[in-house]
Amino acid sequence: MNKQTTTNRRAWLNGAGDGIPIALGYFTVSFTFGIIAGQTGLNPFQAMMMSATNLTSAGQFAGLTLIAAAATFLEMALAQLIINSRYFLMSFALSQKISPDTPMIHRLIMAFGITDEIFGVSAAKPGRLNPFYTYGLMSVAIPGWTFGTLLGVISGDILPPRLVSALSVALYGMLLAVIIPPAKGNKVLSSLIIISMTASLLFAELPLLKSISSGVKIILLTFLIAGIAAYFFPVKENDHE
């Protein structure tokens, strides 16, 4: 075993160890996703493959909404492109941490496995980033997300209907836990959350807007709210908050 192989093996093991907390968190959220996927009509294999090939909670939950609404493939593709566009920026950032002579195959595999959490842990790693460290994160986190989904779908067919309904609501609790803490004391973020909720309500209730398909609604709302945020609340270069 040469020195480079030993280095890569050590990097993978370190990544796998750091990925355990991510996997545990993924398992909890994907369990709820699996329950909702089953309610939408996906079978265990379809739901599991969706999680194994997408790795994006926001995109997958939006995808279920579009599937339930019988949206077109074009609507689904555009919605996923917009919702997951932040991964472009994450990929650009990580490309600055790896060696310039890193082969393309490693870059592609790393790009596939980028999620908010995997990016955060990889970016925080001091010095040059060994691709095998990120592979270690992925090798633990991705199975946690995938098998959590599978167990959620299966459990949805076994558990009592009341319990399944209660677990389905856990998704909204998770979303509230994501947006409420950073909104405390932040007037800009609080305003954007209120604007988002108001716009969603208008699109759901007004007769003219209500007729728009779910896929187009997601696309329009994303552009509308992001545009409002960029125009009225631009982030200054020296603002690290």
C-alpha positions in Angstrom: 0.0 0.0 0.0 1.6 3.2 -1.2 1.6 6.6 0.7 -1.2 8.1 -1.4 -3.4 5.1 -0.9 -2.8 5.3 2.8 -3.6 9.0 2.8 -6.8 8.5 0.9 -7.9 5.6 3.2 -7.3 7.8 6.3 -9.2 10.7 4.7 -12.1 8.4 3.9 -12.3 7.0 7.4 -12.2 10.6 8.8 -15.0 11.6 6.5 -17.1 8.5 7.4 -16.7 9.3 11.1 -17.8 12.9 10.6 -20.7 11.8 8.4 -22.4 9.8 11.2 -24.3 12.8 12.7 -25.4 13.8 9.2 -26.7 10.3 8.5 -28.7 10.3 11.7 -30.3 13.6 10.9 -31.0 12.5 7.3 -32.6 9.3 8.5 -35.1 11.2 10.6 -36.1 13.6 7.9 -36.2 11.0 5.1 -38.4 8.7 7.2 -41.0 11.4 7.0 -40.3 11.9 3.3 -40.9 8.1 2.8 -44.3 8.3 4.6 -45.4 11.2 2.3 -44.0 9.5 -0.8 -46.1 6.4 0.0 -49.2 8.6 0.5 -48.4 10.2 -2.9 -48.5 6.8 -4.6 -44.8 5.8 -4.9 -43.9 2.2 -4.1 -40.9 1.5 -1.8 -38.5 1.0 -4.7 -39.5 4.2 -6.5 -39.2 6.3 -3.3 -35.8 4.7 -2.4 -34.5 5.4 -5.9 -35.7 8.9 -5.8 -33.7 9.5 -2.6 -30.6 7.6 -3.8 -30.4 9.7 -7.0 -31.5 13.1 -5.9 -30.2 13.8 -2.4 -32.1 17.0 -2.0 -34.9 17.3 0.6 -36.4 20.5 -0.7 -36.3 19.2 -4.3 -37.7 15.9 -3.4 -40.6 17.2 -1.3 -41.4 19.7 -4.2 -41.2 16.8 -6.6 -43.8 14.9 -4.6 -46.1 17.9 -4.8 -45.6 18.0 -8.6 -46.2 14.3 -8.9 -49.4 14.5 -6.9 -50.5 17.4 -9.2 -49.7 15.5 -12.4 -47.3 18.2 -13.4 -45.5 18.0 -16.8 -41.8 16.9 -17.0 -40.8 20.4 -18.1 -42.4 21.9 -15.0 -40.7 19.4 -12.8 -37.3 19.9 -14.5 -37.5 23.7 -14.2 -38.6 23.5 -10.6 -35.8 21.2 -9.7 -33.3 23.4 -11.5 -34.4 26.5 -9.6 -34.7 24.9 -6.2 -31.4 23.2 -6.4 -29.4 26.0 -8.1 -27.6 26.7 -4.8 -25.6 23.5 -5.4 -23.9 25.2 -8.3 -22.4 27.8 -5.9 -21.4 25.1 -3.4 -19.6 23.2 -6.2 -17.8 26.3 -7.3 -16.7 26.9 -3.7 -15.4 23.3 -3.1 -13.6 23.4 -6.5 -11.3 26.0 -4.9 -10.4 23.7 -2.0 -9.3 20.7 -4.0 -6.0 20.3 -5.9 -6.1 21.9 -9.4 -5.0 18.6 -10.9 -7.8 16.6 -9.4 -9.2 14.3 -12.2 -12.6 15.0 -13.6 -14.1 11.8 -12.4 -13.4 12.8 -8.8 -15.0 16.2 -9.4 -18.1 14.6 -10.9 -18.5 12.2 -8.0 -18.1 15.0 -5.4 -20.6 17.2 -7.3 -23.2 14.4 -7.2 -22.8 14.1 -3.4 -23.0 17.7 -2.5 -25.8 18.6 0.0 -26.0 21.5 2.4 -24.6 19.4 5.2 -21.9 17.6 3.2 -20.8 20.9 1.7 -20.7 22.6 5.1 -18.5 19.9 6.7 -16.3 19.6 3.6 -15.8 23.4 3.4 -14.9 23.6 7.1 -12.1 21.1 6.7 -8.7 22.9 7.0 -6.4 23.0 4.1 -6.7 21.2 0.8 -9.7 19.0 0.6 -9.0 15.4 -0.2 -11.9 14.0 -2.4 -11.9 10.8 -0.4 -12.8 12.8 2.7 -16.0 13.9 1.0 -16.5 10.3 -0.3 -16.4 9.2 3.4 -19.1 11.7 4.2 -21.2 10.5 1.3 -20.7 6.8 2.0 -22.5 7.3 5.4 -24.9 10.2 4.8 -26.4 8.9 1.5 -27.4 5.4 2.9 -28.9 7.2 5.9 -31.1 9.3 3.6 -32.0 6.4 1.3 -32.8 3.8 3.9 -34.7 6.2 6.0 -36.9 6.8 3.0 -37.4 3.1 2.5 -38.3 2.5 6.1 -40.7 5.4 6.0 -42.6 4.0 3.0 -42.8 0.5 4.5 -43.9 1.9 7.9 -46.6 3.9 6.2 -48.2 0.6 5.2 -47.9 -0.9 8.6 -48.4 1.8 11.2 -52.0 2.9 12.3 -53.4 5.7 10.1 -53.5 8.2 13.0 -49.8 7.7 13.7 -48.9 8.0 10.0 -50.9 11.3 9.9 -49.0 12.5 12.9 -45.6 11.6 11.5 -46.5 13.4 8.2 -47.0 16.6 10.2 -43.4 16.2 11.4 -42.2 17.6 8.1 -43.8 21.0 8.8 -42.3 21.0 12.3 -38.9 20.5 10.7 -39.4 23.4 8.3 -40.4 25.6 11.2 -37.3 24.6 13.1 -35.3 25.6 10.1 -36.8 29.1 9.5 -37.7 30.3 13.0 -34.3 30.4 14.8 -32.5 32.5 12.2 -35.5 34.8 11.9 -35.4 35.8 15.5 -34.0 39.3 15.8 -33.6 39.5 12.0 -36.2 41.8 10.5 -35.2 41.2 6.9 -35.5 37.4 7.2 -38.7 37.7 9.1 -40.2 40.1 6.5 -39.2 37.6 3.7 -40.9 34.8 5.5 -44.1 36.8 5.9 -43.9 37.8 2.2 -43.4 34.1 1.2 -46.4 32.9 3.3 -48.6 35.7 2.0 -47.7 35.1 -1.6 -48.3 31.3 -1.2 -51.7 32.0 0.3 -52.6 34.3 -2.6 -51.6 31.7 -5.1 -53.6 29.1 -3.3 -56.8 31.1 -2.8 -57.3 33.8 -5.5 -59.3 32.4 -8.4 -57.0 33.6 -11.1 -53.9 32.4 -9.5 -55.4 29.2 -8.1 -55.8 27.7 -11.6 -52.0 27.8 -12.2 -50.4 24.4 -12.0 -48.2 23.5 -9.0 -45.0 23.4 -11.0 -45.5 26.9 -12.4 -46.5 28.2 -9.0 -43.2 27.0 -7.4 -41.2 28.5 -10.3 -43.0 31.9 -10.1 -42.9 32.1 -6.3 -39.2 31.3 -6.2 -38.4 34.0 -8.8 -40.8 36.5 -7.2 -39.5 36.1 -3.6 -35.9 35.8 -4.6 -36.2 38.9 -6.7 -37.9 40.9 -3.9 -35.1 39.8 -1.5 -32.3 40.8 -4.0 -33.9 44.2 -4.8 -35.0 45.4 -1.4 -32.6 43.6 0.9 -29.2 43.3 -1.0 -26.4 41.6 1.0 -23.4 43.9 1.2 -20.0 42.4 0.5 -18.7 43.2 4.0 -21.9 41.7 5.6 -21.0 38.3 7.2 -24.2 37.9 9.1 
